[in-house]
Amino acid sequence: MSRTLPVLTAVVVTLALIALAACGDDGGEEATQTPATPAAPTATETPTRPTGATPTQAAALTPEGTEFSSSATASAKVGDKTLTFENGTCAKGPDDAWLGVSIGQVDTNEYFVLLVGNPGGVEGVRSAKGGGEFTDGEIVVVTGSQGGTTFVMHLSEEDEVTVAVDLTSGEFVGTTTTGESLSGSFTC
């Protein structure tokens, strides 16, 4: 099976999570996707930033049945720098197929985005349901930026994201695409 479709699907969901990060916090509202779902953006489209949008409004970018909570935090140690992120949103895909964490605003280069699981429902690609360890060969995205430090987790056999059984927290460890050590944690 080609890795193109799962990777493309991960890119689309990551773009939706990044768009959600651009929406800002709504003060703790929890939302579930409404039945009328517009098509998600393609990998070549850039979602527009909805001014003052809440997770409920931003949910139009994600699959029906996605659950949101506005309580995400994360920390990342990149080389010798420690970055902290607060007031973000967690999104769980239908039947816990995937977990996304989105904190901050990409347009200001102050953000954290994590995605694990199977956002496209592709046969043979592991779901996030039940948590566990996610490594190279599975859909894992960890990226962020703060104070001039930007990172993207390099996916190799040594890189790993561990997610709690209930998908409410986890840790990651590995290297960045520039070879720096990377470790951290997140909570939903």
Buried (B, 14 or more C-beta within 10 A) or exposed (E): EEEEEBBBBBBBBBBBBBBBBBBBBBEEEBBEBEEEBEEBBEEEEEBEBBEEBBBBBBBBBBBEBBBBBBBBBBBBBBEEEEBEBEBBBBBBBBEBBBBBBBBBBBEEBBBBBBBBBBBBBBEEBBBBBEBBEBBEEBBBBBBBBBEEBBBBBBBEEEBBBBBBEEBBBBBBBBBBEEEBEBBBBBBB
